[in-house]
Amino acid sequence: MSDINNTHTGHHEKLELFTQRKQDHIRLSLDDSHQTQGQSEIDKVELIHEALPEINFEEIHISQQRLGDEGKTPFLISSMTAGHNDSSRLNALLAKAASEKGWLMGVGSQRRELGDEKAAEEWRRVRAQAPQAELLGNIGISQLIYTSVDKIEKLVDSLEAKAMIVHTNPLQEALQVEGTPYFKGGLKALEQLVKQLSVPVILKETGCGFSQRTLKQVREAGVDVVDVSGLGGTHWGRIEASRAGQDSLQERAGANFANWGISTLQSLINAKEVKGEFEIWASGGVRTGIDAAKYLAMGAKVVGFAQPIIKAAMESEEALNQFMEQVEYELKIAMFCTGCVSLQNLYQKGVWTWKQH
């Protein structure tokens, strides 16, 4: 049986255990007890209704400049799954839908490819079914630290990726039984990657958000995009505590970290106040097109959906397409009812306010 190598410790994780962990992640992400719904704080914001919008609904368009190109939508299927038996089918389904609707798609971690060249076959199969999909690569920062830029470039090539996501997840790694909580040198590795990689670099949290202090460091590192991915959706601390087993050290500690993180809304505000040259993307607890409209009005370039997308995809291709269509429709309604014909309008017109209690 193949092994997944942990570069830092020399520890080898059996492929079977790696696969099981990835399957656990999907299953547990669908459990409501692992969601921090309501803690994104987006309900503190409301869009200002315009009774006389002076536009026709059919004029509204939701194209958006992101990653240096004009995209059909401002939406992202956030990174979720890779490297297990069912992920190839699921990723092909997601990539096909993303390609048809003009959504970006982040893939699950490509970590397995670093030690198993056969793992790239998953992306070749996905590519064959969705050749036009705009896919984003993905590697954890604790793997990046011990991986050459040349090897990361190979991950870009195997996926034909438009950009590379580097995800940072200290809480998850600290609570995960098989975790790799080795983050020393992460900032330096990130700076080196930005300078040498052939595609843009996206730094993404995984549900715990960003402080201004961290974002100032990120600004100096020169990353192209920050996906704030704050508290409000799937909480990987809760998931790893649950996976660790009843009355384990991790489960007991995890109970005390169940609401750890900076909300998606506050993370977005932090990113705006830092005034970096990076694009700001928002994910973490985004559930509707109205949520998306609020983040876009506040300055996000792209809005990502994860748990509701995987939930719909697990149900059927039809359910997935229906969810994505509903999100786009709700965004257009929000734009119509605020008198905005474009996403540039939505941002520039200042159509949001703090909700009065």
LINQUI-V739224 format. One line per field, one symbol per residue. psi: psi as a letter, one per 40 degrees, with the letter a starting at -180 (. if undefined). A space follows every 50 residues. Layout:
psi->???
//
This chain:
psi->hiihhhddeehhhhddddddddddddddeehdeeifheededeeiiihhh dgdfiideehifihhifeihidifihhihdiieidedddddddddddddd efiihhiiheddddegdddeddddddddegdeigihihiidedddfhidd ddddddddefidihhhihfdddddehdeigfgehedddddddddddieii hhhhifeeahidddddddddeeidihhdgahebhhdddddddddiheidd dddddeedfhihidddddddddddfieiihihigehdidddddddddeei dihihcdddddddddiddddddddddddddddddddeefheiddddddef eiihhh.
//
